């Protein structure tokens, strides 16, 4: 797989939110995307995000699919100078 694009948490949030809204059930008005946060990098990604609770419309499964796809494409940039060292 190619190199992941480094992106800020705010920019990743916008992309996740847009894609989740595009794919989720139109009948759900409660599920939302939260800001992704950095974690120790593993073999998949250096970020995670809280998954919406089960709403009855299947949004959590849709969201998990979007996150898996985006974790393969994006890595979070460090948020401050101490993390860059």
C-alpha positions as CSV (number, residue, x, y, z in Angstrom):
1,X,0.0,0.0,0.0
2,X,1.2,3.5,-0.7
3,X,2.1,6.3,1.7
4,X,-0.7,7.8,3.8
5,X,-1.5,11.4,3.5
6,X,-0.7,13.4,6.6
7,X,-3.7,15.5,7.7
8,X,-4.8,17.6,10.7
9,X,-7.5,16.2,13.0
10,X,-9.8,19.0,12.0
11,X,-9.4,18.3,8.3
12,X,-9.9,14.6,8.9
13,X,-13.0,15.3,10.9
14,X,-14.5,17.2,8.0
15,X,-13.8,14.4,5.6
16,X,-15.1,11.7,7.9
17,X,-18.3,13.8,8.7
18,X,-19.0,14.4,5.0
19,X,-18.6,10.7,4.0
20,X,-20.5,9.4,7.0
21,X,-23.4,11.8,6.3
22,X,-23.4,10.7,2.7
23,X,-23.6,7.0,3.6
24,X,-25.7,6.8,6.8
25,X,-29.4,6.2,7.0
26,X,-31.5,9.3,6.2
27,X,-33.8,8.2,9.0
28,X,-31.2,8.7,11.7
29,X,-31.0,12.2,13.2
30,X,-28.9,11.3,16.2
31,X,-25.6,9.9,15.0
32,X,-22.7,12.3,14.6
33,X,-18.9,12.1,14.0
34,X,-16.6,13.2,16.7
35,X,-13.1,14.6,16.4
36,X,-10.5,11.9,15.7
37,X,-7.6,11.7,18.1
38,X,-4.0,10.5,17.9
39,X,-3.0,7.1,19.4
40,X,0.2,5.2,19.4
41,X,0.7,4.0,15.8
42,X,0.1,0.4,15.1
43,X,0.0,-1.6,11.9
44,X,-3.2,0.1,10.8
45,X,-3.3,3.7,11.9
46,X,-2.1,6.5,14.3
47,X,-5.6,7.7,15.0
48,X,-9.0,6.6,16.3
49,X,-12.4,8.1,16.7
50,X,-15.4,7.3,19.0
51,X,-18.0,5.2,17.1
52,X,-21.6,6.2,17.4
53,X,-23.8,4.0,19.7
54,X,-26.2,1.6,18.1
55,X,-29.1,3.7,16.9
56,X,-31.3,1.0,15.2
57,X,-30.5,2.4,11.7
58,X,-27.1,0.6,11.3
59,X,-25.1,3.8,11.5
60,X,-22.4,2.3,13.7
61,X,-21.6,-0.3,11.1
62,X,-21.5,2.3,8.3
63,X,-19.2,4.5,10.4
64,X,-16.8,1.6,11.2
65,X,-16.6,0.9,7.4
66,X,-15.8,4.6,6.7
67,X,-13.2,4.7,9.5
68,X,-11.4,1.5,8.2
69,X,-11.2,3.0,4.7
70,X,-9.9,6.4,5.9
71,X,-7.4,4.8,8.3
72,X,-5.8,3.3,5.2
73,X,-5.6,6.7,3.5
74,X,-4.8,9.2,6.2
75,X,-2.4,9.7,9.1
76,X,-2.8,12.4,11.7
77,X,-0.2,15.1,11.9
78,X,1.3,15.8,15.3
79,X,-0.6,18.6,17.0
80,X,2.4,20.3,18.7
81,X,6.2,20.6,18.6
82,X,6.8,18.1,21.4
83,X,5.0,15.3,19.4
84,X,7.3,16.0,16.4
85,X,10.5,15.2,18.2
